[in-house]
Amino acid sequence: MRESRDRHDQVVRTFADACRRGDVTGLTAVLDVDAVATCDGGGRVPGPDGPVNGRAEVARLVMASLCGQAGGELTVESVNGRAGLTLRRASHAVAVVAVETAGSAVTALWIVLNPAKLGGWHRR
């Protein structure tokens, strides 16, 4: 179990590092070929209407919504009890991402963008 958690944490850190660098090749390399991303904008933040499927499409979504955001700070934090990601601007959370992995790949992302759900993630 511990080995599985350690592997998950390392995959998430690798994913975050590629994202921080804006490295689409590195980001794509850590995504499973059948990766899925689901966004919750709550009708307040633009995003895809349904799940985004496939390595290339998920990479595009992540690059547009999380990577290289001006003034953004992407950190690895506990999300639902496992390593996930938080994107903040000026200490305010703008995205929280739960990550599912299998082996050395990211298989699913749940990206919360809805401001009504992010208040508890703001830094004071």
N, C-alpha and C positions, 0 to 999 in steps of 0.2 A: 504494500500500500504506500509506504513512504517513498519507494523508488518511483512509483507512478506519479505521486504528487510532485516530487523533485523534477521529473521529466516535464510534467505539465508547466511548472513554474519556468523552467528553462525555455520551453517553446514560446511561452508568452513573452519572456524577456527578449528573445530573439526577434519576435514579431514587432515588439515595441521599438527595439533598436532600429530595425529596418524602416519603420514608420517615421521615427524621429529624423532619420537621415534622408527621407524622401526617396528611399531606394526601392523602386517598384520591382526590380529583379529579386532582391532579397526578400521582399514581402511576398511575392508570388511563390518563391521557393519554399516558404514555410506553410503555405496554404495547401490543403488537400485538393486534389483535382475536382472533387465533388463538394467543396466547401459551400456552406450556406450562410447568408447573413440576413437577419431580420431587424428592421429598424422600427422604433416606436417614437414617432414625432408628435403623437397626440393631436394631430391636425394643426399644431402650432408651428412646427418646424418642417420645412419641405424634406421629403424623402421618398423612397420607393413605396409604392402601394402594397407590394407583397414581398415575399422572400426573394433575395437575389441569389442565384445559383451559379456555381462553377467558379473555378480558380480565377480566371481572368476578370469576370464581372465583379466578384467580391473584391479583388485587388483594386479595381477602378473605384468602387464605392468607398473603400477604406482610404485610398489616396485622396479622394475628394472631400471626405467628411472628417478624417482624423489626422492625416499626415500633413506636415508643413503648414499648419494653420498659423498665420501671423499672430504673434503674441500668445500662442497656445503652449501649454505645458502638458505633455503626455507622461503619465506616471503609471507604474505597475502597482496595483493595490489589491487588497482582498475584495472581491465582488462575489457575493453569495457563497462565501467561505473558501473560495479558490482564487488564484491569481487572475486578475482581469486588468482592465485599463480604465483610466480616468483622464479626460481632457478638460483642462481648466484654462480660462482666460481671466486674468486679474482676480484670481482666487475663486472665481465662480465656475462651477462645473457646467460644461456645455454638452458633455457626453460621458456615459458610463457604459463599459462594454464587458459583458460576461463572455468568457471564452471556453469552448469545449475543444479538447484535443484528443487525438488517438496517436500513440507512438510519438513521432517527431513532427506531426502536422496539426495545424488548426483545422478543425472540421466544421465548427459552427461559431457564429458571433451573434450576440443579441445586443444591439446598440440602442441604448435609451437616450433619446434626444429631447424628449418632452420636458420643458422647463418645470412643469408642475411636479415632476417626479425626481428632480435633481436637487432640490433645496437642501436636503440632508448631506449632500456631498460638497457643498460650498465650504471653503476654508474661511475662518474668521480671523 
